[in-house]
Amino acid sequence: MRVESRIRHQGCSSMPEYPKGVSSDEEKSMQESETKALFSVIGMTCSACAGSVEKAIKRLPGIKEVAVDVLKDRTQVIFCPSSVNEETIRQTIEDIGFKATLIEETANQKCILVCRIRIVGMACTSCSGAVESVLKLVPGVQRARVALATGEAEVKCDPKLLSCKELLQAIDDIGFEAIIVGTGESRNKIQLKVDGLYNENNMQMIVSSLEGQPGIQDIHVEAELHKVSISYLADVTGPRNFIRVIESTGSGHFKATIFPERGGRGTHKQEEIIQYYNSLLWSLVFSIPVFLTSMIFMYIPVLKDGLDMKIVNMLSIGEVLRWALSTPVQFIIGRRFYAGSYKALRNGSPNMDVLVALGTNAAYFYSVYSVLRAASSPNFKSTDFFETSSMLISFILLGKYLEVLAKGKTCQAITKLMDLAPETAILLTLDDEGNVTKEEEIESQLIQKNDVIKIIPGAKVACDGFVIWGESNVNESMITGEPRPVIKRKGDAVIGGTFNENGVLHIMATKVGSESALSQIVRLVESAQMAKAPVQKFADRISKFFVPLVVFLSFSTWLAWFLAGKLNAYPKSLIPSSMDSFQLALQFGISVMVIACPCALGLATPTAVMVGTGVGASQGVLIKGGQALESAHKVECIVFDKTGTLTIGKPMVVETRLLKSMALREFYEMVAAVEVNSEHPLAKAIVEYAKKFREEEESNVWPEVKQFESITGQGVMAVVRNREVIVGNKHLMLKKNVAIPVSAENFLEETEGFAQTGILVSIDHELVGVVAISDPVKPEAQEVISILTSMHIKSILVTGDNWGTAHAVAKEVGIGTVIAEAKPEVKAEKVKDLQALNFVVAMVGDGINDSPALVAADIGMAIGAGTDIAIEAADIVLMKSNLEDVITAIDLSRYTFRRICLNYIWALAYNLIAIPVAAGALFPSTGICLPPWVAGAAMAASSLTVVCCSLLLKNYRRPKKLDALELQGLTVE
């Protein structure tokens, strides 16, 4: 019995009942209909702000219409939900400096449900292709991806049109077992076990109590398991609240705890390994005696005489024993091949199981025919192939067992990431003065936002947050790849799963559950391993006709040898004494059928991509899928942003030149009052510097400003103390008719020569001062550019800063081509210009202002992402702020792609060589022929070889030049 409660949230209701007469075309049009969303946008002051918001949103794919109302602080967006979602739009608005909140959704709003499904029974690319095709045909599915290597599918769908149960049914209908792994991509979900339930009324009572709580999105109950699954908004509520509500319901009769997890990725892999191991053992129990009686005991006179004793006519004891022993192997242990063949043929996508079933059946049933004829005839001398069918199945099971073991190791990257999260945490209770009044150990899954957590030395950080007390060194290498511990003090951010080394820290939780950096990394790596590399299409095309071609070749081989034998086209002396020409032809036909291996081709790419993305994640390079991994190896030109990419990204005031007689404190009071309203990094640097001129006891409340206006790419202006203050670059001053004296011009040239940025300040249309701001170049930048040049990759600097500063930075790092004073859309246009010249272009930026260029580039790399890894625009996210990882990403891509090519070369060469040998190409000249069971062992070994070849990617080491560069950095420090 299942009791379900669906709670409406932000327009996402439970699935409606559509009339039966609705056609699939009408359903499709419903999916592709436009969606309207309304946002509250705080911080807009003028039409320029509205224009900035409108332009930023329109750059996103799928945007139909944008309307911005400055007076009401509202922005309405009409968009296609299959191309973009509300969160991406909201984040885009915030990225340009405004606070955005989704406040309303219209009736036709659509939610996107992401289902992760484990699929049992897929053997090769034909199976995964059939499942993917069926899922894509289900009405309401927007995208479906099936990964053979992980045995999982990721489906994005509209929950108003279908549910996950319908997806499971669609997979079940084509003969595969499907299990839901998880649903939702951005929701927090907790599963609780409730003890003390006696009847359905108890469960309804609990559901009713939970429904009244704020922030709950969805409740799903499985009464038979005493299980309650709750999806919720982490900003509003949390799991401890749910436990408190449940335990306070029904006069305290109920007890709620975290539901024990079962059926995870590791558990599923272990179960699969055990299944193959048990099947292999039982197969060997029966197959080894069959092999001994047919191949070994015949050379031992005493045993041979016993086995050759006749029972009925020419039927011997040995034949009966082999028949009895091989039958369980063929039909009980080997039933998985029959089931797989049935599914494959029913879907019109024959796979390896079809070849194994045909080959073993041919050997087994010919042997049965031979034995029955011997039993009914006093003259017929039979020759059976029972050892062929049983040993063939045993060797294939051995190969599959070893393959599953090897494939399990390719998933270790995700398993290791999941294991980083600690099981428990120490929750602190504070009084109003911030003193600790209570310590309590809780399960880490029960942590809620704004909890204060104690991290002791040698413990893992339980969640994302920031330090509110204490100081310690924290090892973040497992998340960011940064090898050196980072000192954490009050106010510093910490990442869940990292290791606290020596001090005690009190941290306040800011991101928990699915919002945490660790969860996002796991989700990103899982998604990356689901995505197919373009080169995989090669294997997909071959797999469509591979098995039918092999069956045709097998039949042709048997027919050719059989006719050759009947026509005496080869000497009879070549035929083994225990066979006739028909049996020899049958052996060649079966060998061709079982030696051909479509699995090796199908595993060549996904296993390499899985290991490659896992290796990248362990080094702080998150690669979003096989396409990004493949494309990165082709990069010929890299476009770099300046601020935060080539430079450290922390600008600071280094010099101030006053042109009029006024106190420096008064000057910065006026400037900071205007700049405090801006989100620009240079503005923040000026505000921070201005604080130095205030007494410690004074508050940081600046003079009131009026008529504030931000001019994109030029500066800001406002009225302070009834005086008009303009802060910006030379272009803004000229635009506002502010005269720039020669002394100011000279100072600007001087600052630009030192790779500094000069900010001009005018009061009442008179230039009163110039502020020089420096953003130091990263120490490794010059060497990284040099290494890229040695890799035959061209580097270009594109920045919104002035020409003088841009040229100075470019000269310092060794870049020859510079484009300065470029707005975001200009950066994207430059990328497209380079692509028009047939360059494969990578863009390296901070993932915020550079998002148009990141999207336009063949490969977008977001650098310095830190804990915010959910950058939609980038193809590769570099967790550290080190430019060295740009080289690591490209080098890893090249290394992985070489491994994929090697896998394909092996898989193709194996089939091109093995099939002719199995067909008897060498038999007339050398007498060499492959018995079917040897051919089966070779087929199993070929798949295993491909997987092991991919696993060698784990030995990847980044270029030695980078290790030398890091060593120099350590020496300098």
N, C-alpha and C positions, 0 to 999 in steps of 0.2 A: 504493500500500500504506500502510495506517495501522496503527500499533501503539499501543494504548491501555493505560494503567494507571490504575486507580481506587483510591484509597487511602481507607480508612474513617477518618473523623474525627468524633468526637462524635456517633456514631450515624447519620451521613449516609452511607449505603452506596450502591453502584451500584444501578441500577434492577432490581428483582426481576422474575422471570417469573411472571405471574399466569396461572391456568388460563384456557383459552379460553372457558369457560362463565361467567366473571364478567360480570355485566350492567353496563350503564352506571349504573344506580341504585346497585348495590353499590359501584361505583368512586366514585361521588359520596359515598356514606356514609363511605367510607374517607377521602376528602379532608376531610370535615367532622368526623372523629372528634377527640376531645379529646386533648391532649398534656400530658405530665407533665414538669416540669423541677425539679431540685433545686439550690438555691443555698447557698453558704457565706456567712453574713452575720456580719461581725466588728463588734463594738461594742455589741451588745445586752447590757444588764445586768439588765433587769427586765421585768415584764409590760407596763409602759408602752411600752417600746421595741418589744416584740412587737406591741402594739396599733397603734403608729405604722406599722410595716412592713406589717401586714395591711391597714390602712385605705388606705395609699398604693397598694398593689397592686390592691386591689378597685376603686379608682377607674378603673382602666384598662378599656377595652372588651374583651369576650371572656373575662374571668376567671371561671372556674367555681368554684374552691375554693382557699383559701390556708390552709396549716398552718405555724405558726411554732414552732420548738423553741429556746427561749432557752439551755437547758443545753448543747445540742450545736451551737449557732450554725448551725442549719439552717433553711431555709425551702423548703417544697415547694409548687409552684403547678401547678394543673391549669387549662388554658386552651385556647381555640380559636385555632389558628395562623393562621386567615384574618383574625383581628381584631387580634392582637398577637403579638409575637415575644419570644424570650428576652432579646435585647439591650435592648429597651424596658423589660422588667421589671427587669433588672439595673440599668439607668440610673436607673429610678424609685427603687429602694432606695438607691442612692448619693446621689440628690438630697436625701434626707431625713437624710443624715449618716452612713450606714453603708457599710462596705466590702463589696461583693458580688461573688461569683465563681461562675460556672456550673461546678459540679463533676461533675454526672452528668446524663445524659439516658436515658430509658427506651427500651425496644425499639420502641415505637410513635412515637418522636420523628420529626418531619418537618422537613426543611430546605426553605427557600424559595429557588428558583432564579429569578434575574431575567435574562431574555434580551432584549437589544436587537437588533432585526432591521431591516435596511434593505430596503424593498420598492420594486422597480422596476416602473413601469407604471401607477401610480395617476394618474388624470386629474382626478377630482372627488370630492365627498363620497360619491357612490354607490359608488365603488371602495373608499374607506377604510371606509365602513360595512359593505360586504360582507366585507372582510378581517377587520374587528373581530368581526363576527358569527360567522364561521367559527372564529376563534381561541377565542372564548368557549365554543364547543361541544366543543372538544377536551378529553377527560377529563384531569383533573389541573391544568387552567388555573384559577387563582384570580382573576386580573384581566388584562384585555387592553385596551390603549389604542393607537389608531392615529392618528398626526398626518399629515394631508395636506400641511401646509406643509413639514414636514421630510422626509416620505417615510419615516418610521420607525415601528416598533411597539415597545412595551414590554410584555412579558408576564411575569407572576409565576406560577410553577407549582411543583408538587411534583416534584422530580427522581426520586422513587421510582416515579412513575406514568408519566412520559414524559420524553423528552429533547428538546433543541433541534432535533435532526434531524427529529423528528416534527412540530414546529411548522413547520419549513421545508417539509416535505412537504405539510402541510395548506394552506399558502399556495400552493405550486406547483400543487396539484390544482385550484385555482380560476383558474389562468392567470397568476399574477404571479411574477416572479423574486424570490427572497428570499435575503438574505446576512446572516449573523450578524455583528453589530458588536461585541458583547461580552456576557459572561455574568457574573453575580455582582454583588452590590451592596456587599458589605462585605469582599470578599476581595482580597488583594494578588496580582497576577499578573504574571509576567515571561515574555517570549518570547525564547528564545535560538537562535542559529544555530550548529550544530555542524559544523565542517569536519573532514575526515579520516575520514568514514564510508565503508565499503566494502560492507557487507552488513548484513543484518537482525541478525546476532549482535552487531555493534558497537552497534546501538541498544539491544538487549536488555541489554547489558552496562552501558550508561549508565543505563538505567531502573533496573536492579537497584541500582546504586551510589547513585542519588538516593533510592530508596525507603527506604534505611537511615538517611537523615538526619532528625533531629527537626524538627517544624514544617511538614512538607510535607503539603498537603491533597489535591492532585490533580496528576497528570502526564498530559499528552496529547502524543503524538508524531506528527509527519507526516514519515515517513522520506524521502519523495520530495523534500521541501523542505529536508531536514536541519534541521527545526524542532522544538524542544522547548518546550512551554508548561507552566509550573509555577505552581500556586497554593499560597500558603504563608502562615504566620502570621508577621507582621512582628516580633512580640515575641520570636520564637524564632530565626529565621534570616533570611537575605537573599540577594540575587542573587549577590554576590561569592562566597559559600559554594558556590553551585551551580556557578559557573564553575570554582572551585578543585577541586571534586569531579570534574567532567567532565574537566578537563585532567589530573588525576592518574590517571584511569582509562585502562587500556590503554597503560601505559608512556609516557604523554605524547604519544600520536599524535593526540589530539583537541585542537581549538582552539575555544573557545566565545566568542561575541560577542553583543551585542544584535541581535535579528532586525530588519532594516530594516522600518519600518512602511509598509504599502501600503493603499490603499483607505479612507483616513480620510474624515471628513466633507468636508473641503475637496477632496480628490482626487475623490470621487464627484461633487460639484457641478461641478467643472471638467470631468469626463468628460461629464456630461450637457449642459453648455453647448456643448462641442465637437461632440457628436452633433447637437444641434439646429442648430448653425452650419453644419456640413457638409451636413445635409439641406436647409437653407434655400438654400445656395449652389447645389447641384445642381438643386433645384426651380426656382430662378430661371433657370438655364442653359437649361432647357427651356420654362419658362412665358413668359419675356419674348418669345421669337420667336412663340409662339402668340398672345400679346396683340398684338404688332405686326402680324401677318398678318391678324388679324380686326378690329382697331380703328383702326390707323394707316395701313397700306399701302393700304387700300381707298380712301383719299382721295388717293392719288398715282397718276395715270393710268397711267403706264408699268408700275409694280409691280402695280396692280390688273388690268391686262390679262393680265399673266403669270400671276398667281395664279388668274384666272378661266378659264384655258385648260382645255378638257375633255380628260379621259383616256379615260373610258368613259362613253357616254351623257351624263348630266348631272353626273358626278363630276369635280370640278375639281382642279387641282394644289394649290391652297390648302387644300382640305379634307383631302387626303391628308397634306400636311405637318402640319397641326394634329393630325390623328389620330395620326401617328407620334410627334410631340413630346409630346403629352399622355399617351400610354399609359405611359411610364416614370414620369411623375409620379403617375399614378393608382395603379399597382400595385406599383411598386418603392419610390419615395420615400414614397408614402402608405400603405404596408403597415402602418405602426404603427397607423393608424386601423382597419384591418380586424382586426388582432390585438386591439386594445382593445375593439372592438365584440363580437368573439366572446367574450372573457372576461366582459364586462359582461352580455351576454344569457344566457350560460351560468349566471351567478350570479343572474339575475333582477333585476339592478340596472342598467338602461340608463343610459348617461352621454353626455357630449359626443361621444365617438368615434362613437357610434351615429348621432347627428345629422349629423356630418360625412360619415360613410360613406354614409348614405342620400342626402344632398344631392348629393354628388359623383357617386355612382353613377347617380342619376337624370339628371343633366346629361350624364355620359359616355355611358351606354348609349342615351339618346335620340339623342345625336349619332351614335353608331355606327349606329343604326337608320336615321337620316336619310341618312347617307352611303351605306349599302348600298342603300337604296331608290333614291337618285340614280344609283348605278352600274348598277342593273338597269332603270331606267325612262328613256325618252327625253324624258319630259315633266315629271317631278317636279323641282321646284326646292327643294333642301334648305336648311335653316338649322340650323347646328350650335351647340352650347354647349361646345365643347372648351376655349375660354378660361375658361369659368365653372369647370369642374372643376379645371383646372391652377392658375389664379390663386387660387381659393378655398383650395386646399391650401397654396400659397405664402404667402398672407397669414396663414393659421392657424399655419403654422410660424414665420413672423416674430413673430407675437404670442407664441407659446410660447417662442421664443428670448429675447425681451425679458422675458417673465415669469420665466423661469428665472434670468436675470441679476438681476432685481429680488429674487426670492425668496432668492437666494444672499446678498444683502446683509442680509436679515432674520436670517440665522444668524451674522452677524459677531460678535455678543456672545460666543457660545461660542468661536468661533475665536480671538478676542482673548484670552480667558481662558486657553485652551490654550497660546497663544504666550508667556504670561508665564513659564512654567517654563524656566529656563536649560538649555542642552544639556549643559554640563559643570560640574564642581565641583572644588574643591581639597580633597583629603582629607589631613588631618594625622595623623601617628603620634606619640604622646606616650610619654615614658618614665614610670617610676613617680612621678617628682617633678613631672610635668606639663610638662616641657620638650619642645619640638618636635624630633623626631629625623628626620622625613622629610615631604616634601610630594609629593603625587602628584595629577595631573589625571585624573579619572575621569568617565565619563558619569553624569549626574545620576540616571539610572534605577538605578544601582548603589549608591546611598546606602542604608545600613542604619541601623536604630535605634542610638543611642548613638555613632554616628560623630562625629568632631570635624571640622567643615568651616570652612575659611578664606574669609571674604568680603572681597574687596578693594574699595577705593573705585571707584564706577562700575559695580559688578557687581550682578547680581540675587541675592537670597538663594535658595539652592538647595533648601531644605526648611524645614519647620516645626521650631522648636527654641527653645533659650534661650541667651543670651550667657554664655560662661564667661570671656571675656577681651575687653578693648577697649571703645571707646566711639565711637558714630557717630550721625548723623542718618539715619533710614530713611524713605523715602517709601512710605507704604502706601495711597496714593490709589487705585491700581489694584485693590485688594482691598476696602478698607473705605469708599472714597469720601472719606476724611479728607484735605482739601487740604494741610494743613500737615505737614511732616516731623516724625517723632516721634523724640526722642532715646532711644537704647538703650544701657544700661549692663549691667554684670554682673548676671545673674539675670533680666533682662527677656526676655519672649517675643518671637520674631520669626516672621513668616509667609513661607512660600515664595512666590516670585514678586514680592516687593517689592524696592525699589531702594535699595541702600546708597549714600549720597551722598559722605561725606568721610573716614570713618575705617576702620580695619581691625578686623574682628570675628572672633572664634573662637566658633562656636556648636556646641552639641551637638544632634544630630538627635533629635527625639522622635516625630514623625509623618512617615511616608514613604508613598509609593505612594498607594493609595486612601484612606488615613486622613488625608492632608494636607488643610489647609483649602481649597487651590486645587482639589483633586480633588472635594471635597465640594460646593464651590460649582458647579463644572461639572456635577456629577451633579444637583444641586438645580435648576439652570436648565434642564438637559435635561428633567428630569421635569416641570418647570413648563410647558415648551413642549409636552409631550405631552398634558397635561391639558386637557380641553375646558371652555370656559366654558358656563354654563347657556344663554346666549343662542344658542349654536351649535345647540341642539336645534331652533330655528326653521328654520335652513337644512336640517338633516337631515330634518325633516318634509316640507319643500317638495321636496327632491331625490327623494323616493320616487315622486312622481307627475309631476315636472316634464317629464322627457323623453317619457313616453307622452302627456302633454297636448300637448306641442309637435308630436309626430308627428300627432296627431289634428287639431290646428289647421292643420298644413301640408297634410294631405290635404283638409281641409274648404275651405281657401283655394283649392287647385287646382280642386276640384269646383265651388265657387261661381262662380269666374271662367269655368270651361269651360262650365257650363250657361248662365251669363249671355251668353257669346259665341254659343252655339248658339241662344238665344232672342232674340238681338238686343236685350238689355236695356241695352246701352250703344252709343254711336255707333262705327261701324267706323273712323272717322277717328282714334280714340284709339289704335288698334293700330299700332305701328311698322311701317314699310313692309317690314322684313325678317322679320316674324313673321306668324303667323296666330293665331287666338283660342286654340288649344290650346297653342301655344308661349308665349304671354303668360301663360296660366294656370299653365303648368309653371314659368315663371320666378318668379312670385309664390309658388308652393308651395315651391320650393327656397329662396328668400330667407327665408321664414318659418322653415324648418327650420334654416338655418345661422346666422341672426342671434340666435336664442335662446341664452342663455349661462347654464348652471347653474354653471359654474366661478366666476363672479364672486360668486355667493351663497355657494358653499362656501369661498372664500378670505377672505370678509369678516371673520370672527372670528379664525381661527387665525393669519393674518399679523399682525393687530393685537396679539394676545396675545404672539406671538413677539417682536415688536419692543418691546412694552411691558415684558415681563419682562427683556429684554436691557438696556433703558435703566435699569430699576430696579437691576439688578445692577451697572451701571457707576457708580451713585450710592450703592452700599452698602445698597440695599433689595432683599432677596431675596424675591420673591413666589412662593409655592408653587402655581402653576397659574392657569388661567383663572378658576376659580370664586372664588378669593381676590381676583383682580384685579377681577372684576365686582362682588363683594359689597362691597368696600371703598368704592365710590363711594356706597353707600346709607347709610353709617354716620351715625347721628343722635346717638349717645351713646357716650362713651369712659370706661371705668372704668380709673383709674390706680392702680397699686400705689405705695407711697411709697418704701421703701428701694431704692436702686439705679435707680429710675425717675424720680421727681421729685427725689430727692436724689442726691448723687454716688455713694453706695454704699460709702464708705470712712469708717466711723464712727471717732471718736477721743475719748479722755477729755479733757474740758476743765476739770473741777473735781471735787474730792473734799471731802466734808464728814464729818469724824469726829465721832461722837457720844459716844465713850468715849475715855479716855486710853490711847492705844497708839501705837507708832511707825508712821509711814506705811509704812515698808518692811515691817514685820511684817504690817500690814493687807493689803498687796498680795501678800505671800508666800502668805497663807492663801487669798485670793480667786483668785489666778492658778492655784494648785494645783488648785482645783475647775474653773475655767473652761477650763483647757487641755484638758480632756476633751470639751469641747463644740465643735461646728462652727458655732455661731451667730456672725454677724458682730460682734455686740456683745461676745461672749466673746473673740473674737480681738483686738478693740480693747483690752480690759482686759489681756489677756496681754502685748500689745505695750507697753502703758504700764508694766506692772509690771517689764519688763526694764530700764527706765531706773534702777531702784533697786538694780541689781546692779552689782558691779564688772565691768569688761571681761574680767578674767581668769577670772571665774567662769563655770561652765557654766549652761545654761538648764534644768537638771534641777530640777523643783519638788518640794516635799515629797510623799511618798506619800499617796495617798487610798484610802479604803475605802468600800464601800457607796455608790458613786456612782449617782445617779439623776437622770434628765432628765425634767422635767415639761413636756410640749409646751405652748408658748405662755405659760409662766409663769416658768421658770427651772430651776436645778439645785441639787442638794444632795449633800453627802458628808461623811465623817469625815476630818479632817486633824489629825494629831498628837493623836489621841484627843479632838478637839473637833468638834462638829457645826456645819458651815458651810452656810448657806443663802444663795444669791445669786439674786435674781429681782425680780419686780414686787410691787406692793402686794397683788395677789390671792393670791400664794403665801404672803406673810407672814401674811395674815389666815387663810389655810387652815391654816397651821402654828401658829396661836395666838401669833404674835410681835407684841407691842405696838408700835405706831408712835407715837412722841412727837410733840407739836405742832410742834417745831422741824423734824422730818423732813418732816412734812406740808407745812409752809410752804416748805421747800427744794424739795420735789417740784413744788409749784405754780409756784415761781419758774422751775425748769428747763423745765417744760412751756410756760411763757409765752414762752421763748426758742426753742421748737421743739426742745428737747433731751429726751433720754430719761433718766429717773432710775432707777438700779439700786440696790436696797436690799440690805444685807449684814447678816446676823445670825450671831452665834457663840454657840452654846449657848442658843438661843432668846432672845437679847438683841440688839436692833438696835444695831450699832456704827458704821455709816457709810452714806453715800449717795454713789454715783458718778454724775456727770453726763456723759453721752455725747452728742456732737453729730455729726450727719450733714448737712453743709451742703446747702442746696437748689441745684440746678443753676442757673447764671446765666441760662440761656435759658428756664427753666420758666415764669416769669410771662408773658413775651411769647408763648410758644407757646400757653398757655391762652387768652390774649387773641385770638390769631389764630383759634383753633378756635371761640371764641365768635362771631367775625365771620363764620365759615363756617356758623353756625347749628348747631353741634355742642355738645351739653351735656357738661360734664366732671364726673366724680365721683371722689372719693378713697376707696379702700377699703384699709385697712391693719390689720395685726395689732398695731400700736403703740397706746399709750394715747391716750385722748380728748384730753388737753391738748396733747400733741405733735402729734397729727393735725390738730387745729383750727388750731394755730399755723402749721403748714406750709401747710395749705389757704388760710389767710388771706393768707400771704405770696405765694402763686402766683395767687390769685384764684379758687379753687374754692369754691363755695357749699355743696355737698352732701358730707358726710363720714360714713363708717362706720368706726369704730375698733374695736380689740380683736377683729378678725374672723379666725377660723381659716380655713384654705384652703377647707374645704367651705362656710363662710359666704359667702366671696367668690363661689363658684360659684352659690350660691343667690341672691345679690343680682343676678348677671347674668341668671339665669332670671326673676327678678321683673321686671326691666326689659324683658325680651323679652315677658313676659306683658302689658305695657302697650303692646305694638306698637312698641317701639324696636328699631332695628337696632343691636346693641351690639358695640363693639370693646373688648377687654381688652388693656391694655399692662402687661406685667410682665417679670420676669427669666427666665421660662421654667422655673423650678425649683419654688419653693414655690407659684407661681401657676398651675401646670399644670392643675388642675381648672377654674379660671376661664377659662384660655386655651382649653380644649377646649369649655367650655359657651358661650362667646361666639360670635357670628356670625363675627367676625374676631379671631383671636388674634395679637398682635404681641409678639414676644420682643425686648426691647431690650438692648443691651450684650452681644450674643452673642460678640463678639470672634472668636477662632479656632474656637470650638465652635459650628458652625452647624447641627449635626444635631439640631435641637430638634423632636421629633416633635409636640409639642402645638400649636405656633404655625403660623399660616397665612402670616404675614409675619415674616421675620427681619431686624432692623435691625442691620447690622454695626457701626455706630458706637454710642456711648452717647449720642448727641445726640437730644433730644426733637424736634428740628426734623424728623427723618426720619419721624415720625408724620404730620406735615402733608404731607411729600413723598409718602408712600405713598398717602394719601387723594387728594391732588391728581393724582398720576399715574394713579390708578385712574379718576378722573372724566374726565381728558383722554383716556385710552385708550378708555373706554366711549363717549365722544362720537364718537371716530373709528370705532368699530365701528358705531354707529348711522348715521354718515355713509356708511360702506361699504354698509350694507344699503339705505339710502335710494337710493344711486346704483344698486346692483344691481337693485333692484326697479323703480325708475323707468325704468332702461334697458330692461328686458324689457317693461314695461307700455307704453312708448312705441314701442320699436323694432319689436315684433312687429306691431302694427297698421299701421305705416308700411310694413314689408316686405310685408304682406298686400295693400297697394294701397289703403289707406284714403284717401290723398291723391290717388291717380291720377285719379279722375273729375273732380275740381275743379281740380287744378293740373297734372296730367300728370306728377307726380313719381313715379318708381318706382325701387327699389333693385335694381340687377343683383346676382345672387347673390354674385359675388366682392367687391362693395362690402359686402354684408351680412356676409360672412365676415370682412372686415377690421374691421368695426365690432364683431363678436363678440370678436375677438382683442384689440381695444383696450379693451373693457370689463373683461376680467380684468386686463389690465396696469394700468388706471386704479385698480382696487381695491388692487393690491399697492403701487403708488406712493403711494396715499393712506395706506396703513399705514406706509410707509417715512418719511413726514413726521413720524411720532412721534419719530424720531431727533432732531428739532429741539426736543424738549421741554426746557423750562427750569423749574426749580422756582420757586415764587412769589417775586416780588421782595421781599416782606416778609422772607423768610428770608435773602436775600442782604444786606439791610440789617442784619438781626440778627447775621449772621456778621461783618459789617464792624464793628459796634459791639463785638463780642467781641474782634476783633483790636485795636481801639483801646484797649480796657480793658487788654489784656495789654501 
